[in-house]
């Protein structure tokens, strides 16, 4: 299929949302990519990777790696960071990779535009980003009373149900959602850095957090934004606006741009009125105890940034959808209702993952789990259950498969066997099922928090590839001996455990058999001489 598609100049892509493949003309798709880059102005061409410039990406990567090393060396020498900071933010020349870019179609939008996807997992600044981003989010969440929903948008309904139970929802309460995915790749760096500085100065009276000063944090963020180089279509580009979609820092800076750059007065009002404020991925949801007109008026008072004004989609009303959740509040009866939301432009088969699930039983379990969490009453759940069964039937699954898996799901949460109808008996039976699942969610969240707490005292170290197991064991033992020698008695590091990250080969997804998204490795990796380059290491003097 892949060879034939190339021979016939056909593009095969998975869409940005959904699991159906997109097929189209290669020429038309490339024109969409070109139009996007011109329209946003986010990418600056540095070199075509051919002829005398064929090694330009390798040279660029080597320069960035050296600049990262110099930056961290200088910060350590000037005591702006300590040894723990240094170890967590440093990089391995052996595993570092240049970022690369490809585009996917947004089939749920009119005209099927494209969206950039940047792969940065092993990028030269990724360790800096992984360290500072959680710290920055903690400051933002504390400053705005924003709640992060890390397990999915359906966490929102349980939080809002609790918000209602303690008396904060009133008949005129409205919901407001913000969708910032268009802004992520085009926000202006200088404006966003200024907004970030304002947040840090306001929230850090001691000018420091986790051993990092405000100036050091801003320096690191600015450094990351200026080193966004990427390989695309056998050319080297620099991203000069916005952030890479694969960098965790990008999402944070987008929120800063909106809520501490453009709409600071709104955030102040939310805190004063004790409004609900939550976030998941690129979307935020708030409550508003006032009229829509008052809300629009407050928005107009915000800082006008013309080039990004229309890049944040804001919806307001007594009923809104937030990712895959629809939530409404009936003013006449004061009833909070919720259900699963489906976008009619995206595939009908329910899916709770951004990628197709190979284990179909697992997929059915997941959509049932979500259905109970999202459905506020038994009638809504039964409607969703019918939709799930019909979707799986029309996708080729047998009724026996569907029935047995739903039975198994019920039994796991204490519901008696259903011999004929899969409908529940009444509200009480459904409420008991829902309560058990909510308790299961809470237990999973506690376990996740425990794992996150353990990570604070864990140093993750990539393990180089060795042909022989004996060589690998010698390397690991040598590293641990050096760690104990230099850091074993330090108060900040003596409790740190070392966890090795083994580099394994991940099986290709079905889409990867049809689509070659990654450029040749020679464009993404350091040369042998750069990998083996000897340099002074500031830790050597200890």
N, C-alpha and C positions, 0 to 999 in steps of 0.2 A: 504494500500500500504506500509506504513511504517513498520507494523508488519511483512508483508510477506518479505520485503527486508531484515529485520534483521534475520528472520528465514532462509533465503537462502544465507546469507553472501554477500549481494549485497550493494554497496555504491551508494547513490543518492546524487548528488551535483549540485548546480548551478556553472557554470564555472567562472573564473576570469573576462572574458569579454564575453558578450552575455547573452542570456536568455534561451537557450536550456538546459535541464537537461542532466547531464552525469551519465550514469549507468555503473558500473564496479564491478569487484571482490573486496571484502573488503580486502582480503589478498594482492592483487596486489597494491591496493591504499595505504595500510599501509606500504608496502615495499618502495613505492615512497616517502612517508613521512620520513621514516627512512633514505633513501638514501640522501634526501635533507639535513637533519640535520647533517649527517656525512660529506657530501661534503662541506658544508659551514662552519661548526664548529662554528656556531653562537649561539648555545644553549648548556649550560652546565647542566647536570643532577644534581640536588641537593638531592632529595629524592623521593622514590616511596611512594605514598599516601595510604599506607596500613599498617596493623599491628600496631606496636608502632609508626609509622610515619604518621598515618592517619590524624592527626591534624597539620602536618607540614606546610601546606599552611596557615592555620589560624594563626599559630605562626609567620610565616614569614610576613604576612600582618600586624599583631599587631606590629612587630618590625619596619617595614617600616613606619607605621603611627606615631609611637613614634619618629622615627628619623626625619621625616618631621616636627613634632611639635617642637622638640629640635632645629633643624636647623633654623626654622623661629624665634623661641624664641631668640636664640643666635644672629641672624642677627638684630633683633629688639633691643635687649639690647645693642649691640655694635653700634647702629645707622647706620648700613649698609642698612637697610630698614626702612621705616616709617610705621605708623599705617595703611595707605591706602594699601601699598604693602602687609602688613601682612594679612589684611582682604581678599584681593583678592586671595592670594596664599594659605591660610589656608584651611583645609579640615574638613568635617563632618564625625565623626566616624559612624554615623547612616547610611550614604549612601555609604561609601567607599566600593569598590570591588577590589578583586585581578584581575589582567589581566588574560585572558585565550586565548588559541591559537587553531586554527583549520586550515585545509588546503583545498584549492580548486584547481580543475584541470585547466590547461591552454590548452584548447582543440584546440586553434588556433596555437599551437606550435607542432613541430614534436616530437613524442613519448609521448605526453600529460604529461609534467612534472607537478609538483604541486607548489603552491605558498602559503606562510604562511599569515594568516590573524589574527591579534591580536586585541582583543576587550579591549579597555582601557578607555571607556567613564567615568567611575567612579573610575579610578585608583587613588592611593594615591598621585601621583605627577602631576596629570592632571591639577590642578589649577595653579601650578607653570608654567607648559608648556603653558597653555592658556594665561598667563600674559606675559611671556617673549618672546614668539615666534613672535607676531606682531612687537614688538620693534626691534628684530633682523632682521626681513625681511625688515623693513624700512631702516636699516643701509645698508644692502646688496643692495637693489634696488638703493639707493642713490649712493653707491660706484661704481656700475656697469652700471648705467643708464638702468637697467632692468625694463621692464614693466610687471606688474602682470595682468593676464587676469582671473578674478575671476568668470566671467559668462559663461565661456566655451571657447574652442579653436577657435570658429568662431569669437570671438572678434578680433582675430589676423588679419583677412583679412581686417577689417575696418581700423585697425591701420597701416597695410602695404600699403593700398590704400592711406591713408593720407601721409605716408612716400614717396610714389611715386609722389603724387600731388605737394609736395614741392621740387621735383627735386632730390631726393636722390637715386632713382633707375637709373642705367645706363646700357647700353647694355651688359656689362660683369658681371653684378651682379649675384651672386650665393646665394642659400639658404642653410643653415646648420641646421640640427636638432640633438638634443642630447636626448636620452632616457636613463634615469637613474634608472628605476624601479628595475633592477637586483642588483644595488649597495646599495639600501636603507637598506637592511637587513644584509649587511656584511661589511660596511665600518669600518675601524679601528678607535677606539675612540681616541687614543692618537694623531694620525695624524690629525684628524678632529678638535680636541680641539686646536691644535697648529695653524691650519689654521684660526680658529675662532679668536684666540687671535691676530693673525696678522691683520685680518680685523678690529677688535675693536681698536687696537693701532693706526692703520693708519687713521681711520675715526673719532675717538673721541679724539681730541686734549685736551679737558678738562677732559679726562679719565672718563666721566660720561654721562649717558643718562637717562632721566626720573627718576632722583634721585638714579640710580643704578650705582655703579662704575664698571669698567671692571673686577676687581677681583671678585666682587659679582656675576656678570653675569656668569663668567666662573665657579665659585663655584657651582652655581645653575644648570648649564648645566651638569657639571661633576656629580653632585649628581643624577640628573634624569637618566643619562645613567647607573650609577652603581646600580640603584634600579629597573631594568627591570626584575622582576621576574614574572613567568607566569605558569599557570596550563595547562597541556596538557596530555591527555590520562592517567588520574589518576596518574600524576607525577608532581613534582615541578621542573621547570627549571629556569635558569638565562640566559638572552640574553647578551652575552659578546661581540658581534660584531654588528654593525649596530644599527638600532632603530626599535621600534615597529611600525608596519604599521598603527596602530590607533593613534599614537602620532603626532600632528601637527609639533612638533619640528624635527621629523625624516626627513621630506622633506627638511626643511631648512638646516640641517646639511649635507644632501646629496649634495645640491647645493654648500655649502661651501667646501666640500671635492673636488668637481670637479673644481669649478671656482676660488677658493682661495687656494686650495691645489695643485691640479695637473696642472691646466692651467692658472696660474696667468698672464703669458706673453700674452696669448690670450685675456684675459679681458682688459689688458692695451692697446693692439692693437685695440680692438673694440671701446674703448672710444676715442682714438686718431683719428680714421678714421670715427667717428660718425656713426657706424654701428647700425642697428636695433637689439635690444635684448629683447626678450619677454619670458615669462614662463607661463605654465599652468600645474598644478599637477607635474608629474614626468618628464615632457619634457620641453626643451628649444628650441627656434628657433632664429637664427641670420641671418643677411645678411653678405655677404663677397664680398668686392670690390677688387677682385684679382683672381688669378688662383687657381685651386684645388691643384696644386703642392705647391704653396706658403702656403696654409692653412695646408697641411699635414706636411710641413717642420716646421711650427710654433708649431704644436702639438707635434712633436718629441722633441722639446726643453723643453717641459714641464717636471715637476718633475716626474720621473719614479716610480710608485708604482706598483710593479709587481703583487701583489695579487688582484688588482682591475683594471688592465689595460684593460681587455676584458669585463668588466661588464658595460661599457657605450657604447651604440650603437650610432654611429655617421654616419649620411647620408649627402651627399653634392651633389648639382647639381642645374640646372636651374628649376627642378621640384622636389618637395619633398612633403611628407604628414606629417601633424602635428595633431595627434589625428584623428578627423574625418574630417579634412580639407585637400584637395590637392591644392597646390598652385604652379604656374609656371610663369616664365617670359620669353617671347619670345624675344631673343636677336635681331633677324632680324627686328622686328617691334616695339620693346619696349612696348609690350602689357602684362599687368598683368592679368592673368586668375586664376580663382579659382572655385572649385566645391566640393561637398560632397565626402569624401573618404570612401570606403567600403573595409573592410578586407574580402577576399573571404572565409577565414576559420571560420568566425563568421556568425551567423544567418543572413538571408537575410531580415527579417522584420526590417525596419528602426526603430531605437530606440535611443532617445537622453538621456536616463537615464541608470545608471548602474543596475537598478532594473526594473523588468517588471512593466508597468503601468496598473493599474486596470481599469482606465477610458480610454477606447479606443478612444473616441472623443478627449480627451485631448492629447493623443499620436499622433493622426493624425495632430492635430493643431500644435504640437511641431515640427514634422518633416517638415511640410510645412513652418513654421517660419524659421527653420534652412536652408531649401532649398533656400529660397529667400536670406538669409544673405550670404550663401556660393557661390551661383551661380553668376558669374560675368556678365553674359549676358542672354538674353531671351532664346536663343537656349539651353544653358546649363541648364537653369531652366526647360524648357520643357522636356528635357531628364530625369532630376531628377523627374519631376512630373509623367512621365510614369512609372518610376521605383517604385515610391511610390504606385501608383494605382495597379500595377501588384503585388507588395509585399503584399498589404492588401487583394487583391482578392484571391491570392493563400493561404492566411492564414485564409480564411473562411469568410471574410467580404463581404457584399452585395455591388453591384455597386451603389444602391440607398444610402446606408450609406456613401460611399466614396464621391459620387457626391455632396450630400447635405452638407457634412462637408467642402469640398473644396469651395463650393459656399459661405458658411457662413464665411469662412476665407477671401475670396476675399472681401466680403461686409464689413467686419470689417475695412478693410484698403482702402475703397473707390473705389473698382473695381465694375463696373456695372455687373448685373446678366448675367451669361453665360447660354443660354438655351440649346445649343447643345454641342459645343466643350468647354473644360475647358482651352484651350490654350489662351494665351493673344494675343492681336492684333499685337503689334509691340514692338520695343525696348523702345519707349517712355512710353507706358503703363507699361511695366515691370520696367523701371527706376523709375517711379513715385511710384509704389508699393514698390520697394526696399528702396527708400528714406523715405517713411512713416514708414517702419519697422525699419530702422536705427534710425530715430527720436524717435520711441517708445523705442528702446533699450537705447538710451541716457537718456530718461526720467526715465526709470527704474533704470539706474545706479545712477542718481542724487538722487532718492528716497532712494536707498540702501546706498549711502554715508551719507545721512541725518540720517538714522537709525544707521549707524556705529558711527557717531559723537555723537548721543544720548547715545550710549552704554558706551562711555568714562565717562559719568557722571551717570552711573547706576551700582548699586551693586546687582548682582544676588545672591539670597540666597535660597538654597533648603529648602522647607517647610517640616518639619517632618510630618509623618502620625499621625492623631488623629482620634479617633472613632467619637467624637462629634465635630460639627462645632464650638460650643462655646469655646471649649478648643483651637482650632486652632486660632480663633480670638483673644483670650487672649494672646497666644504665639506671634502672629504677632504684637499686640499692645505693648506688653512688649519689644520686640526687637526694635521697632521703638522709643519707649520712651528712651531706653538706648542709641540708636544711637544719638538722638537729645541731650541728656544730655552730652555725652562725645565728640561728633564730630560736633554738630550742629553749632558751632561758629568758627570752624577751617576753614581757608581760602581754604585748599585743599579739604575739605569734605562737606562744608555747602551746595553745589549745587548738591551733590550726591543724587539720588533717589533710593529707594529700590524697587526691583522687585522680587516677590516671584516666585520660580520655583516649581510648583505643580508636584508631582510624580504621573503620570497617567499610566494606563496599555495600552500599545501599542498593537493594534490588530496584530496577527501573520500574516506574509506574507505566501503565498502559500508554499514557499519552507520550511518554518519553521514547517509546519505540517508534512513534510516528513523527515526532518533532525533535529536531536537534537544536536545542536552545542555547547550549554552551559553545562559545568559540573554542578554537584549538587551544590546548593547554599551554603551548609555547607563548601565546599572547597574554596569559594570565599569571604565569609563574616567574620567579627569579631565575636567572641563569645559574649554572653550577657554581661559577666563581663567586657570585653574590651570596648564594646559600652558604658557602663555606668561608665567607669573608671573616677574617679575624679582626676583632675590634676590642678596644679597652672597655671593660664592663665596670661601672662604678661600684658594683657589689663586690668586686674582687679585692677592694682595699679593706673590706671589713675583716 
